[in-house]
Amino acid sequence: YGEVGNDRVGGRRFLYRSQVGFSGDDYVFGGSNPVPVQVIEFGGLPNIFVTWERAKKSNVGLDVDMMNYKFGLKLDVFFEKRDNILASRNASVPAYFGATLPVENIGKVDNSGFEAELRYRNSIGAFSYYVNVNYTFAQNKVRFIDEPENVPSYQKRAGYPIGQFYGFVVNGLYQTPEQINDLPKIFDAEEEVIIEPKLGQFIYKDINLDGVIDRLDQTAIGKSETPQSIYGLTLGADFKGIDINMLWQGASGFSVMRNDEAFYEFAFGGKAFNYVKDNWTPDNPNASYPRLSLTDNSYKREISSYWTHEANYLRLKSIEIGYTFPSRIFPRNAISKLRIYVSGTNMLTFSKEKDFDPESRSGQPLFYPITKLTSVGINLSF
C-alpha cells in the first residue's frame, strides 16, 4: 500500500495566481492623431487551494516457480483510488457567470484489475519447447466529475469508465412513409426546425419519450475506448536445428468510434469503403448501410451506436521459422554457425472490425496502415 502525488499540471504551474495580461488593440486614444493601444484584461479566477493529485494504491502479488523452474506463475492484483484530479467546474456553473473558473482538485476515479503471467518450458529428447501467456484486466470508473444538476441519469459520466462514448441509439432504417410520419424526428436546436428524414435513413431512438430526437436522447453507447483486457501468447520450439517462434497479441472489452471520412460514402474523389456497397435501396431494404447521397449526409453524421464498433482483436504479431546447419558439415575454422530463416510481421488478424484496423484510434479512421512484412535472411558466424 502507498500514496503518491502528481504535480504534472502542464503549463498551469501558477494556478494560485490571478491571470492578468494584455489584449489586442481594442481602444483608440489621441484626439486628432489617434493611436490604438492595448488594454489590460483579467484572465480568470485563481485557485488558492490547488494541491497535489493523490492516488492511494494497494496491490497483492504472487510469484511461483515449480518443477525445477519449468513452470512459473506471476500474479498481481491492484486497486487504486485517485482523487484531487484537476478538472473544470464549468458544467454546473451557468454560462452567464461573469468570470473564467480555474481548474480545481475535484475529479475522482477508481481503478482495479490484475495481471497474470504463466510460463512453461520443457524438453523431450531432441525436442524442446516453451509457452508464455500473459493477461491483463483493468477497469476504471469515474466517481466524480462536474456535471449539471439536472442531467438525466442515463447521460451522467459518473459511474462510467473514462473514454465512454455517448450518442444516439440507432433502431434500424426508415422503410415506409408511415414510419416517417409516426416516429419522432430530429430537432435542430440551432435552426429551430424539425429535420424531415427520408426512406433508408437512420431511425434514432427517443430515449426520454418526449416525441422529438434531440441532445436529451443521447446516452452511453458501446464501451470505453480503452481496452479492459490485453493478452499475449508466445510460443517457441526447437527440433534438430529447426526452430519456430511466434507472438500473438490482442485486446478486448473496448469500442472505437468511426467518424470524419467514415461518414462519407465518396471521400477523397469518390473512393467508397467496402461497407458502403450494402446500402439501402427500395430493392435492398435489409441493407446494413443507409441510403446513399452526395449532399444529404447530415442526418447520418450524428454520433450514434451505428458508428460505435466493437474492436476486439487477436493478431499474429510475428512469426519466425529457421534452420541451423550442423557445424560438422563446414571445414574446421571456417564457418562456426549458419542459420537461414523466414519471418513475418502482422500476418493474421481476427476481428469483427473488417473495414479498418482494430488498433486504429477513434475518430478519423484513415492513417498510414499497419504493414504486413515478410523477410528471408541468413545468420552467418565465422
C-alpha positions in Angstrom: 0.0 0.0 0.0 1.2 3.5 -0.7 0.1 7.0 -1.5 1.7 9.0 -4.3 1.1 12.5 -5.7 1.1 14.0 -9.1 2.1 17.6 -9.8 2.2 17.4 -13.6 -0.2 20.3 -14.5 1.3 21.1 -17.9 1.6 24.9 -18.4 -0.6 25.7 -15.4 2.0 26.0 -12.7 0.7 29.2 -11.3 -3.0 28.3 -10.7 -2.9 30.0 -7.3 -2.2 33.4 -9.0 -4.6 35.7 -10.8 -4.1 35.8 -14.6 -3.6 39.3 -15.9 -2.4 40.2 -19.3 -2.6 42.4 -22.4 -5.3 42.2 -25.0 -5.3 43.4 -28.6 -5.5 47.0 -29.9 -9.1 47.5 -28.7 -9.1 51.2 -27.8 -8.0 54.3 -29.6 -6.7 57.4 -27.9 -5.1 60.6 -29.2 -7.7 63.1 -30.4 -6.8 64.3 -33.9 -3.9 61.9 -34.1 -5.4 58.6 -32.7 -3.3 55.7 -31.8 -4.7 52.2 -31.0 -3.5 50.9 -27.6 -3.6 47.6 -25.8 -5.7 47.0 -22.7 -5.1 45.0 -19.6 -7.5 42.2 -19.1 -8.3 39.8 -16.3 -7.7 36.2 -17.5 -9.6 34.2 -14.8 -10.1 33.5 -11.2 -7.1 31.9 -9.2 -7.3 28.7 -7.3 -5.6 29.4 -4.0 -6.5 25.9 -2.7 -4.8 24.0 -5.5 -2.9 20.9 -4.3 -1.5 17.6 -5.4 -3.5 15.0 -7.3 -3.4 12.0 -5.0 -3.5 8.2 -5.6 -4.0 5.6 -2.9 -2.5 2.4 -4.4 -2.6 -1.2 -3.0 -1.7 -4.5 -4.6 -1.0 -8.1 -3.7 1.4 -10.2 -5.7 2.3 -13.8 -6.1 5.4 -15.2 -7.8 5.8 -19.0 -8.1 8.4 -21.3 -9.7 7.9 -25.1 -9.8 9.2 -28.3 -11.3 12.8 -27.2 -11.4 11.8 -23.8 -12.9 9.9 -25.4 -15.8 6.6 -23.9 -14.7 6.3 -20.3 -13.4 3.4 -18.1 -12.4 3.2 -14.4 -11.6 0.0 -12.8 -10.4 -0.6 -9.2 -9.3 -3.9 -7.8 -8.1 -4.1 -4.0 -7.8 -6.5 -1.3 -6.6 -6.2 2.4 -6.9 -8.4 5.3 -5.7 -7.4 8.6 -7.3 -8.8 11.9 -6.1 -7.9 15.6 -6.2 -7.7 15.3 -10.0 -7.6 18.7 -11.7 -10.8 19.3 -13.6 -13.1 22.2 -14.6 -16.4 23.0 -12.8 -17.9 24.6 -15.9 -20.8 22.1 -16.3 -22.6 23.0 -13.1 -22.0 26.7 -13.4 -24.2 28.7 -15.9 -22.6 30.2 -18.9 -23.5 33.7 -17.9 -21.3 33.5 -14.8 -19.0 36.6 -15.1 -15.6 35.0 -14.8 -13.4 32.2 -16.1 -13.2 29.5 -13.5 -9.9 27.8 -12.7 -9.4 24.1 -12.7 -9.9 22.5 -9.3 -9.0 19.3 -7.5 -12.5 17.8 -7.8 -12.1 14.7 -10.0 -12.2 11.2 -8.6 -11.5 7.9 -10.4 -11.2 4.3 -9.2 -9.0 1.7 -10.9 -8.7 -2.0 -10.3 -7.6 -5.1 -12.0 -5.0 -7.9 -12.2 -2.0 -9.1 -14.2 -1.2 -12.7 -14.7 1.7 -14.5 -16.5 2.1 -18.2 -17.0 5.3 -19.8 -18.4 6.3 -23.3 -19.1 9.3 -24.9 -20.9 10.3 -28.5 -21.3 12.4 -30.8 -23.4 11.6 -34.3 -24.7 14.6 -35.8 -26.2 15.8 -33.5 -29.0 12.5 -31.6 -28.9 12.3 -28.5 -26.7 9.5 -26.0 -26.4 8.2 -23.1 -24.3 4.9 -21.4 -23.8 4.4 -17.9 -22.2 0.9 -16.5 -21.6 0.2 -13.1 -20.2 -3.2 -11.4 -19.5 -4.1 -8.0 -18.0 -7.5 -6.9 -16.9 -8.0 -3.3 -15.8 -11.2 -1.3 -15.3 -11.8 2.2 -14.1 -14.9 4.1 -13.0 -15.4 7.9 -12.7 -16.6 8.5 -9.1 -17.0 12.3 -9.5 -16.9 14.7 -12.4 -18.6 18.1 -12.6 -22.0 17.7 -14.2 -25.2 19.8 -14.4 -27.6 19.1 -11.5 -30.5 18.3 -13.9 -28.6 16.0 -16.2 -30.6 12.7 -16.8 -29.3 9.6 -15.1 -28.6 7.9 -18.5 -26.3 10.8 -19.5 -24.2 11.0 -16.4 -20.5 10.5 -16.7 -20.0 9.4 -13.1 -20.3 5.6 -12.8 -18.9 5.0 -16.3 -15.3 4.5 -17.3 -13.0 7.1 -18.8 -13.5 7.3 -22.5 -17.1 6.1 -22.5 -18.9 7.1 -25.7 -22.2 9.0 -25.7 -24.6 9.4 -28.7 -27.8 8.4 -30.3 -29.1 4.8 -30.4 -29.9 3.6 -34.0 -33.1 1.5 -34.3 -32.9 0.5 -37.9 -33.7 2.3 -41.1 -36.9 4.0 -42.3 -38.7 1.6 -44.6 -42.2 3.1 -45.1 -43.7 6.6 -45.3 -45.8 5.6 -42.3 -42.7 5.3 -40.2 -41.6 8.8 -41.3 -44.9 10.2 -40.3 -45.3 8.4 -37.0 -41.8 8.2 -35.4 -40.0 11.1 -33.6 -37.7 13.2 -35.7 -34.5 15.2 -35.1 -35.0 18.7 -33.8 -32.2 21.1 -35.0 -31.8 23.4 -32.0 -29.7 26.0 -33.9 -32.1 26.3 -36.8 -35.1 25.5 -34.6 -36.6 23.2 -37.2 -37.5 19.6 -37.5 -35.3 17.7 -39.9 -37.5 15.5 -42.1 -35.9 12.1 -42.7 -36.0 10.1 -45.9 -36.6 6.4 -46.6 -33.4 4.5 -45.9 -32.1 6.8 -43.3 -31.4 6.0 -39.6 -34.2 5.7 -37.1 -33.0 7.3 -33.8 -34.4 6.1 -30.5 -36.4 8.5 -28.4 -34.8 7.8 -25.1 -36.8 10.2 -23.0 -40.0 9.6 -24.9 -40.8 13.3 -25.4 -41.7 12.9 -29.1 -38.5 14.5 -30.6 -34.9 13.5 -31.1 -32.5 16.0 -29.6 -29.5 16.1 -27.3 -31.6 14.7 -24.4 -31.8 11.4 -26.3 -28.0 10.9 -26.3 -26.9 8.1 -23.9 -24.0 5.8 -23.2 -23.2 3.7 -26.3 -20.7 0.9 -26.8 -17.8 0.7 -24.3 -14.9 2.8 -23.4 -12.2 3.3 -26.0 -9.6 1.9 -23.5 -9.4 -2.0 -23.6 -10.3 -3.8 -20.5 -8.3 -6.8 -21.4 -4.9 -7.1 -23.1 -3.4 -10.5 -23.7 -0.4 -12.1 -25.4 0.9 -15.6 -26.2 4.5 -16.5 -27.1 5.2 -20.0 -28.4 8.6 -21.5 -29.4 10.0 -24.9 -30.3 13.3 -26.4 -31.5 14.0 -29.8 -33.0 17.3 -30.9 -34.5 18.2 -27.5 -35.8 14.7 -26.5 -36.8 13.2 -23.6 -34.7 10.0 -21.7 -34.7 8.7 -18.9 -32.5 5.6 -16.7 -32.7 3.9 -13.9 -30.8 0.2 -13.4 -30.7 -1.3 -10.3 -29.1 -4.8 -9.0 -28.7 -7.2 -6.8 -26.8 -10.9 -6.9 -25.9 -13.6 -5.0 -24.0 -13.4 -1.7 -25.8 -15.1 0.2 -28.7 -13.9 2.6 -31.3 -15.9 5.5 -32.8 -15.7 6.0 -36.6 -16.4 9.4 -37.9 -14.8 12.0 -40.3 -14.1 10.1 -43.5 -16.2 7.1 -42.3 -19.3 9.3 -42.6 -18.8 10.0 -46.3 -19.5 7.4 -49.0 -17.4 9.1 -51.6 -14.5 10.6 -49.6 -11.3 11.5 -51.5 -12.6 11.6 -55.0 -15.3 9.0 -54.9 -13.4 6.1 -53.4 -16.1 4.3 -51.4 -15.4 1.9 -48.5 -16.4 -1.7 -48.7 -19.2 -1.4 -46.2 -21.0 1.2 -48.4 -21.7 -1.5 -51.0 -24.5 -3.0 -49.0 -26.5 0.3 -49.0 -30.3 0.7 -48.7 -32.4 0.9 -51.8 -36.1 0.0 -52.3 -34.9 -3.3 -53.7 -32.4 -3.9 -50.8 -34.4 -2.9 -47.6 -32.4 -5.1 -45.3 -29.1 -3.4 -46.0 -26.5 -2.7 -43.4 -25.8 0.8 -44.6 -28.3 3.7 -45.1 -29.2 5.2 -48.4 -26.5 6.9 -50.4 -26.4 10.6 -51.0 -23.9 13.1 -52.4 -25.4 16.0 -50.5 -27.9 14.9 -47.8 -25.4 13.4 -45.3 -26.1 15.4 -42.1 -28.8 13.0 -40.9 -26.4 10.1 -40.6 -23.4 12.0 -39.3 -24.7 12.2 -35.8 -22.6 10.3 -33.2 -24.5 7.1 -32.8 -24.4 3.4 -31.9 -24.1 2.7 -35.7 -20.6 4.2 -35.8 -19.5 2.7 -32.5 -17.7 -0.6 -33.3 -16.6 -3.4 -31.1 -12.9 -3.6 -31.9 -11.8 -6.8 -30.1 -8.9 -8.5 -32.0 -6.3 -11.2 -31.9 -3.2 -10.6 -34.1 -0.3 -12.8 -35.1 2.2 -10.1 -34.5 5.3 -12.0 -35.5 6.4 -15.5 -36.6 9.8 -16.8 -37.5 10.9 -20.2 -38.8 14.6 -21.1 -39.1 17.1 -23.9 -39.6 20.6 -24.0 -38.2 23.0 -26.2 -40.2 25.1 -28.6 -38.2 28.6 -27.2 -37.7 30.2 -30.5 -38.6 29.4 -30.0 -42.3 31.7 -27.0 -42.5 35.5 -27.1 -42.7 37.2 -26.5 -39.3 38.0 -22.8 -38.5 35.8 -21.7 -41.5 32.2 -21.2 -40.5 31.1 -21.7 -37.0 27.3 -21.2 -37.5 24.9 -20.9 -40.4 21.2 -20.2 -39.9 18.6 -19.4 -42.5 15.1 -18.1 -41.6 11.9 -16.7 -42.9 9.9 -14.3 -40.7 6.6 -12.4 -40.9 5.1 -9.5 -39.1 1.3 -8.8 -38.8 0.5 -11.9 -40.8 -3.0 -12.6 -39.4 -5.7 -10.6 -37.7 -9.0 -11.9 -36.3 -11.6 -9.2 -35.5 -15.2 -8.2 -36.2 -13.8 -4.9 -37.4 -13.2 -5.7 -41.0 -13.1 -2.2 -42.7 -10.4 -0.5 -40.5 -7.5 -1.7 -38.4 -8.9 -2.5 -34.9 -5.8 -0.9 -33.3 -6.5 2.4 -35.0 -7.6 5.3 -32.8 -11.2 6.5 -32.5 -12.2 9.4 -34.8 -10.6 9.7 -38.2 -10.1 6.1 -39.3 -7.7 6.8 -42.1 -4.0 6.8 -41.3 -0.9 5.0 -42.5 -1.8 1.4 -42.2 0.0 -1.3 -40.3 2.1 -3.2 -42.8 2.4 -6.9 -43.4 6.1 -7.7 -43.8 7.8 -10.9 -44.9 11.6 -11.4 -44.7 14.1 -14.0 -45.6 17.6 -13.9 -44.0 20.8 -15.6 -43.2 22.8 -15.5 -39.9 26.4 -16.4 -40.6 29.2 -16.6 -37.9 32.9 -17.3 -38.5 
